[in-house]
Amino acid sequence: MTAQPQVGSVRARRFPDAPQHDFCFRVTGVFTTGNVTYVETEQLGSGGIGRGRLEHVLEYAEPVDG
């Protein structure tokens, strides 16, 4: 199971084969419906809002210090 991120934490998503798609995002919400956990995010820089399943959002993502 993937560890649940904290609301307000910042993560960097790094795609190993497509670095042009790398970005940083802030976690704005975490919630569970049934057996599925979802994460809401705000992309830093563009302000884009997203929502996805925990395991998909955190795939290739790592915490950012600071």
C-alpha positions in Angstrom: 0.0 0.0 0.0 1.2 3.5 -0.9 1.6 5.8 2.1 -1.0 8.5 2.3 0.4 12.0 1.6 -0.3 14.9 4.0 -2.5 17.8 2.8 -0.2 20.7 2.0 2.8 18.5 1.2 4.6 19.3 -2.0 5.8 16.5 -4.3 7.7 16.3 -7.6 6.6 14.0 -10.3 9.5 12.8 -12.4 8.8 10.7 -15.5 11.8 8.5 -16.2 11.2 8.4 -20.0 9.6 11.8 -20.5 11.3 14.5 -18.4 9.5 17.2 -20.4 6.4 16.2 -18.5 7.9 16.6 -15.0 6.1 18.9 -12.6 5.6 19.8 -8.9 2.3 19.7 -7.2 0.8 20.4 -3.8 -1.6 17.9 -2.2 -4.9 19.8 -1.5 -7.1 16.9 -0.3 -7.1 13.2 0.4 -10.3 11.2 0.7 -11.6 7.6 0.6 -14.7 6.3 -1.1 -15.3 2.6 -0.4 -11.9 0.9 -0.8 -10.4 3.5 -3.1 -8.3 6.5 -1.9 -8.2 9.6 -4.0 -5.8 12.6 -3.9 -6.6 16.1 -5.1 -3.7 18.2 -6.2 -2.8 21.7 -7.4 0.0 21.8 -10.0 2.6 24.5 -9.0 3.3 27.1 -11.6 0.2 26.5 -13.7 -2.4 26.2 -10.9 -4.0 23.3 -12.6 -6.3 21.2 -10.4 -6.3 17.5 -10.6 -7.8 14.4 -8.9 -6.9 10.8 -9.2 -6.4 7.5 -7.4 -3.7 7.5 -4.8 -1.6 4.9 -6.5 -1.7 6.8 -9.9 -1.1 10.3 -8.5 1.9 9.1 -6.5 3.4 7.0 -9.3 6.9 8.5 -10.0 6.3 11.2 -7.3 8.7 12.0 -4.5 8.5 14.5 -1.6 10.1 17.8 -2.1 12.1 19.3 0.8 11.4 22.8 1.9 
